[in-house]
Amino acid sequence: MMEKKEKILLISNNAEFAESFIRDLNQEGFQVDLVADYENVISHLYHRTRYEMLIMDMQNDDNQILSLCQKIKKDVQLKYLPLICVVQKDLFVEHLVAFELGADEFIYVPYTTPELQLRMRSIQRLMVLQRSLQEKENQLKALRQAQRILVTLSHYINNSLTPLYTMVQMIDEKDPEEARRLKDFARKTVEFINKVLVTLNNLVQSGEMKVVKDGVYKDLLLDIEQELERLRKNQ
């Protein structure tokens, strides 16, 4: 038996089935809440305990069930909630409908108590693995974004130093005006590079991976490009 069990919401208007189903899962340590009113499911998901799994009883052809599945899978905050559909074992069309509505797994009826408990253990392991893979994917995405930023910053810093290096090579050391221009240009270049480094430091020290949030990466590059353009114009 696994130490941590999923928090489950069961949606069913079949009282006899729901009572038996919840009793069997409680014996395995699962926490199961029941909602029998389809119209209140979305509100329940938004305002009650956070659930790791949603089990939908599809043993009748109520159109409300189909509509509810569609609403859940279209909802931005709910569409990734694992959806397990309870379906009749011999009704293949029902299986196809559930799959098209976004079912992630199935529980087939009729079943025995041991069959259900073993099936739920298997589903739980699968869901835990999926979440683990998703976390790894998010971490890799964050690393790729960070690498892109570092490469881009390095490119802009090198570009900002190139005109300064060129000016140093071509300066007439005897001309005080050129020396003043070089000093001023060097100061602006240093200010630009400092701003780039401060921006990067703020991202790293913020405690959040802001680089993976929409718009931040793009806005940072636009800011750097604008500063670089000012440097070029002041050459």
C-alpha positions as a Markdown table, in Angstrom:
| # | Residue | x | y | z |
|---|---|---|---|---|
| 1 | Met | 0.0 | 0.0 | 0.0 |
| 2 | Met | 1.4 | 3.4 | -0.9 |
| 3 | Glu | 1.9 | 6.0 | 1.8 |
| 4 | Lys | 0.3 | 9.0 | 0.2 |
| 5 | Lys | -3.0 | 8.6 | -1.5 |
| 6 | Glu | -4.6 | 10.9 | -4.0 |
| 7 | Lys | -7.4 | 13.3 | -3.1 |
| 8 | Ile | -10.2 | 12.2 | -5.4 |
| 9 | Leu | -13.5 | 13.8 | -6.5 |
| 10 | Leu | -16.1 | 11.3 | -7.6 |
| 11 | Ile | -18.9 | 12.5 | -9.8 |
| 12 | Ser | -21.9 | 10.2 | -9.8 |
| 13 | Asn | -25.7 | 10.5 | -9.3 |
| 14 | Asn | -25.9 | 6.7 | -8.6 |
| 15 | Ala | -26.0 | 6.6 | -4.8 |
| 16 | Glu | -25.7 | 2.8 | -4.6 |
| 17 | Phe | -22.6 | 2.7 | -6.9 |
| 18 | Ala | -21.0 | 5.8 | -5.2 |
| 19 | Glu | -21.4 | 4.3 | -1.7 |
| 20 | Ser | -19.8 | 1.0 | -2.7 |
| 21 | Phe | -17.0 | 2.8 | -4.7 |
| 22 | Ile | -16.1 | 5.1 | -1.9 |
| 23 | Arg | -16.1 | 2.3 | 0.7 |
| 24 | Asp | -13.7 | 0.2 | -1.5 |
| 25 | Leu | -11.3 | 3.1 | -2.0 |
| 26 | Asn | -11.4 | 4.2 | 1.6 |
| 27 | Gln | -10.2 | 0.8 | 2.6 |
| 28 | Glu | -7.1 | 1.5 | 0.4 |
| 29 | Gly | -6.6 | 4.9 | 2.1 |
| 30 | Phe | -7.9 | 7.1 | -0.7 |
| 31 | Gln | -9.8 | 10.2 | 0.3 |
| 32 | Val | -12.9 | 10.5 | -1.9 |
| 33 | Asp | -15.5 | 13.3 | -2.0 |
| 34 | Leu | -18.8 | 12.9 | -3.9 |
| 35 | Val | -20.7 | 15.4 | -6.0 |
| 36 | Ala | -24.0 | 14.1 | -7.3 |
| 37 | Asp | -25.2 | 17.4 | -8.8 |
| 38 | Tyr | -23.5 | 17.9 | -12.2 |
| 39 | Glu | -24.3 | 21.6 | -12.2 |
| 40 | Asn | -22.2 | 22.2 | -9.1 |
| 41 | Val | -19.1 | 20.3 | -10.1 |
| 42 | Ile | -17.1 | 23.2 | -11.6 |
| 43 | Ser | -17.9 | 25.4 | -8.6 |
| 44 | His | -16.9 | 22.6 | -6.3 |
| 45 | Leu | -13.5 | 22.1 | -8.1 |
| 46 | Tyr | -12.8 | 25.8 | -7.8 |
| 47 | His | -13.8 | 26.4 | -4.2 |
| 48 | Arg | -13.1 | 23.2 | -2.3 |
| 49 | Thr | -10.1 | 21.1 | -1.5 |
| 50 | Arg | -7.5 | 20.7 | -4.2 |
| 51 | Tyr | -8.0 | 17.3 | -6.0 |
| 52 | Glu | -5.3 | 15.2 | -7.7 |
| 53 | Met | -7.8 | 13.1 | -9.6 |
| 54 | Leu | -11.4 | 13.3 | -11.0 |
| 55 | Ile | -13.5 | 10.2 | -11.4 |
| 56 | Met | -16.5 | 10.5 | -13.7 |
| 57 | Asp | -19.3 | 7.9 | -13.5 |
| 58 | Met | -20.4 | 7.4 | -17.1 |
| 59 | Gln | -22.7 | 4.4 | -16.7 |
| 60 | Asn | -25.7 | 6.2 | -18.0 |
| 61 | Asp | -26.1 | 8.3 | -21.2 |
| 62 | Asp | -27.0 | 11.6 | -19.5 |
| 63 | Asn | -26.0 | 14.4 | -21.8 |
| 64 | Gln | -25.0 | 16.5 | -18.7 |
| 65 | Ile | -22.1 | 14.2 | -18.2 |
| 66 | Leu | -20.8 | 14.7 | -21.7 |
| 67 | Ser | -21.2 | 18.5 | -21.4 |
| 68 | Leu | -19.5 | 18.5 | -18.0 |
| 69 | Cys | -16.5 | 16.6 | -19.4 |
| 70 | Gln | -16.2 | 19.1 | -22.3 |
| 71 | Lys | -16.3 | 22.1 | -19.9 |
| 72 | Ile | -13.6 | 20.6 | -17.6 |
| 73 | Lys | -11.3 | 19.9 | -20.5 |
| 74 | Lys | -11.8 | 23.4 | -21.9 |
| 75 | Asp | -11.2 | 25.1 | -18.6 |
| 76 | Val | -7.7 | 26.6 | -18.3 |
| 77 | Gln | -7.3 | 25.7 | -14.7 |
| 78 | Leu | -9.0 | 22.3 | -14.8 |
| 79 | Lys | -8.0 | 20.7 | -18.1 |
| 80 | Tyr | -4.9 | 19.1 | -16.8 |
| 81 | Leu | -6.7 | 17.4 | -13.9 |
| 82 | Pro | -6.5 | 13.7 | -14.5 |
| 83 | Leu | -9.9 | 12.4 | -15.6 |
| 84 | Ile | -10.8 | 8.8 | -14.9 |
| 85 | Cys | -14.0 | 7.5 | -16.5 |
| 86 | Val | -16.1 | 4.6 | -15.1 |
| 87 | Val | -17.6 | 2.8 | -18.1 |
| 88 | Gln | -19.4 | -0.5 | -18.8 |
| 89 | Lys | -16.8 | -3.1 | -19.8 |
| 90 | Asp | -18.8 | -4.3 | -22.9 |
| 91 | Leu | -19.8 | -0.9 | -24.3 |
| 92 | Phe | -17.0 | -0.1 | -26.7 |
| 93 | Val | -18.7 | 3.0 | -28.1 |
| 94 | Glu | -18.9 | 4.4 | -24.6 |
| 95 | His | -15.2 | 3.9 | -24.3 |
| 96 | Leu | -14.6 | 5.9 | -27.5 |
| 97 | Val | -16.8 | 8.7 | -26.4 |
| 98 | Ala | -15.0 | 8.9 | -23.0 |
| 99 | Phe | -11.6 | 8.9 | -24.8 |
| 100 | Glu | -12.7 | 11.7 | -27.2 |
| 101 | Leu | -13.9 | 13.8 | -24.2 |
| 102 | Gly | -10.4 | 13.6 | -22.7 |
| 103 | Ala | -10.4 | 10.6 | -20.4 |
| 104 | Asp | -6.9 | 9.7 | -19.2 |
| 105 | Glu | -7.8 | 6.3 | -17.8 |
| 106 | Phe | -10.7 | 4.0 | -17.4 |
| 107 | Ile | -12.3 | 1.9 | -14.7 |
| 108 | Tyr | -14.4 | -0.9 | -16.1 |
| 109 | Val | -17.6 | -2.2 | -14.5 |
| 110 | Pro | -18.6 | -4.7 | -13.2 |
| 111 | Tyr | -15.5 | -5.2 | -11.0 |
| 112 | Thr | -14.7 | -6.9 | -7.7 |
| 113 | Thr | -13.4 | -4.9 | -4.8 |
| 114 | Pro | -9.8 | -6.3 | -5.2 |
| 115 | Glu | -9.9 | -5.5 | -8.9 |
| 116 | Leu | -10.9 | -1.9 | -8.2 |
| 117 | Gln | -8.3 | -1.4 | -5.5 |
| 118 | Leu | -5.5 | -2.8 | -7.7 |
| 119 | Arg | -6.6 | -0.7 | -10.6 |
| 120 | Met | -6.6 | 2.4 | -8.5 |
| 121 | Arg | -3.1 | 1.6 | -7.3 |
| 122 | Ser | -2.0 | 1.3 | -10.9 |
| 123 | Ile | -3.7 | 4.5 | -11.9 |
| 124 | Gln | -2.1 | 6.3 | -9.0 |
| 125 | Arg | 1.4 | 5.2 | -9.9 |
| 126 | Leu | 0.8 | 6.3 | -13.5 |
| 127 | Met | -0.4 | 9.8 | -12.3 |
| 128 | Val | 2.6 | 10.2 | -10.0 |
| 129 | Leu | 4.9 | 9.3 | -12.9 |
| 130 | Gln | 3.2 | 11.8 | -15.2 |
| 131 | Arg | 3.5 | 14.6 | -12.7 |
| 132 | Ser | 7.2 | 13.7 | -12.1 |
| 133 | Leu | 7.8 | 13.8 | -15.9 |
| 134 | Gln | 6.0 | 17.1 | -16.1 |
| 135 | Glu | 8.2 | 18.6 | -13.4 |
| 136 | Lys | 11.3 | 17.4 | -15.1 |
| 137 | Glu | 10.1 | 18.9 | -18.4 |
| 138 | Asn | 9.4 | 22.3 | -16.7 |
| 139 | Gln | 12.9 | 22.2 | -15.2 |
| 140 | Leu | 14.5 | 21.5 | -18.6 |
| 141 | Lys | 12.4 | 24.3 | -20.2 |
| 142 | Ala | 13.7 | 26.7 | -17.5 |
| 143 | Leu | 17.3 | 25.7 | -18.1 |
| 144 | Arg | 16.9 | 26.1 | -21.9 |
| 145 | Gln | 15.4 | 29.6 | -21.4 |
| 146 | Ala | 18.2 | 30.5 | -19.0 |
| 147 | Gln | 20.8 | 29.3 | -21.5 |
| 148 | Arg | 19.2 | 31.3 | -24.3 |
| 149 | Ile | 19.4 | 34.4 | -22.1 |
| 150 | Leu | 23.0 | 33.9 | -21.2 |
| 151 | Val | 24.0 | 33.4 | -24.9 |
| 152 | Thr | 22.1 | 36.5 | -25.9 |
| 153 | Leu | 23.5 | 38.6 | -23.2 |
| 154 | Ser | 27.0 | 37.5 | -24.1 |
| 155 | His | 26.3 | 38.4 | -27.7 |
| 156 | Tyr | 25.1 | 41.9 | -26.8 |
| 157 | Ile | 28.0 | 42.6 | -24.4 |
| 158 | Asn | 30.6 | 41.5 | -27.1 |
| 159 | Asn | 28.8 | 43.7 | -29.6 |
| 160 | Ser | 28.9 | 46.7 | -27.2 |
| 161 | Leu | 32.7 | 46.2 | -26.7 |
| 162 | Thr | 33.6 | 45.9 | -30.4 |
| 163 | Pro | 33.0 | 49.6 | -31.3 |
| 164 | Leu | 34.9 | 50.6 | -28.2 |
| 165 | Tyr | 37.8 | 48.4 | -29.2 |
| 166 | Thr | 37.8 | 49.9 | -32.7 |
| 167 | Met | 37.8 | 53.4 | -31.4 |
| 168 | Val | 40.8 | 52.7 | -29.2 |
| 169 | Gln | 42.7 | 51.3 | -32.2 |
| 170 | Met | 42.0 | 54.4 | -34.3 |
| 171 | Ile | 42.2 | 57.2 | -31.8 |
| 172 | Asp | 44.7 | 60.0 | -32.3 |
| 173 | Glu | 46.4 | 60.1 | -28.9 |
| 174 | Lys | 47.5 | 63.7 | -29.5 |
| 175 | Asp | 43.9 | 65.0 | -30.0 |
| 176 | Pro | 42.3 | 66.0 | -26.7 |
| 177 | Glu | 38.8 | 66.0 | -28.3 |
| 178 | Glu | 39.1 | 62.3 | -29.4 |
| 179 | Ala | 40.4 | 61.4 | -26.0 |
| 180 | Arg | 37.3 | 63.0 | -24.4 |
| 181 | Arg | 35.0 | 61.2 | -26.8 |
| 182 | Leu | 36.7 | 57.9 | -26.1 |
| 183 | Lys | 36.3 | 58.4 | -22.3 |
| 184 | Asp | 32.7 | 59.3 | -22.7 |
| 185 | Phe | 32.0 | 56.3 | -25.0 |
| 186 | Ala | 33.8 | 54.0 | -22.6 |
| 187 | Arg | 31.7 | 55.3 | -19.7 |
| 188 | Lys | 28.4 | 54.7 | -21.7 |
| 189 | Thr | 29.6 | 51.2 | -22.7 |
| 190 | Val | 30.3 | 50.3 | -19.1 |
| 191 | Glu | 26.9 | 51.7 | -18.0 |
| 192 | Phe | 25.3 | 49.5 | -20.6 |
| 193 | Ile | 27.1 | 46.4 | -19.6 |
| 194 | Asn | 26.4 | 47.1 | -16.0 |
| 195 | Lys | 22.7 | 47.4 | -16.7 |
| 196 | Val | 22.8 | 44.0 | -18.5 |
| 197 | Leu | 24.5 | 42.4 | -15.6 |
| 198 | Val | 22.2 | 43.9 | -13.0 |
| 199 | Thr | 19.2 | 42.8 | -15.0 |
| 200 | Leu | 20.5 | 39.2 | -15.1 |
| 201 | Asn | 21.4 | 39.3 | -11.4 |
| 202 | Asn | 17.9 | 40.4 | -10.5 |
| 203 | Leu | 16.5 | 37.4 | -12.4 |
| 204 | Val | 18.8 | 35.0 | -10.6 |
| 205 | Gln | 18.3 | 36.5 | -7.1 |
| 206 | Ser | 14.5 | 36.9 | -7.3 |
| 207 | Gly | 13.9 | 33.3 | -6.2 |
| 208 | Glu | 11.6 | 32.7 | -9.1 |
| 209 | Met | 12.2 | 31.5 | -12.6 |
| 210 | Lys | 10.8 | 34.6 | -14.1 |
| 211 | Val | 12.5 | 33.8 | -17.4 |
| 212 | Val | 9.9 | 31.2 | -18.2 |
| 213 | Lys | 7.0 | 33.5 | -17.7 |
| 214 | Asp | 5.3 | 35.0 | -20.7 |
| 215 | Gly | 6.8 | 38.3 | -21.9 |
| 216 | Val | 9.7 | 38.6 | -19.5 |
| 217 | Tyr | 12.3 | 37.1 | -21.7 |
| 218 | Lys | 11.1 | 39.1 | -24.7 |
| 219 | Asp | 10.9 | 42.4 | -22.7 |
| 220 | Leu | 14.5 | 41.8 | -21.4 |
| 221 | Leu | 15.9 | 41.4 | -24.9 |
| 222 | Leu | 14.0 | 44.5 | -26.2 |
| 223 | Asp | 15.4 | 46.5 | -23.3 |
| 224 | Ile | 19.0 | 45.4 | -24.1 |
| 225 | Glu | 18.5 | 46.0 | -27.8 |
| 226 | Gln | 17.3 | 49.6 | -27.1 |
| 227 | Glu | 20.3 | 50.3 | -24.9 |
| 228 | Leu | 22.6 | 48.8 | -27.5 |
| 229 | Glu | 21.1 | 51.0 | -30.2 |
| 230 | Arg | 21.6 | 54.1 | -28.0 |
| 231 | Leu | 25.3 | 53.2 | -27.7 |
| 232 | Arg | 25.6 | 52.8 | -31.5 |
| 233 | Lys | 24.0 | 56.2 | -32.1 |
| 234 | Asn | 26.4 | 57.8 | -29.7 |
| 235 | Gln | 29.5 | 56.5 | -31.4 |
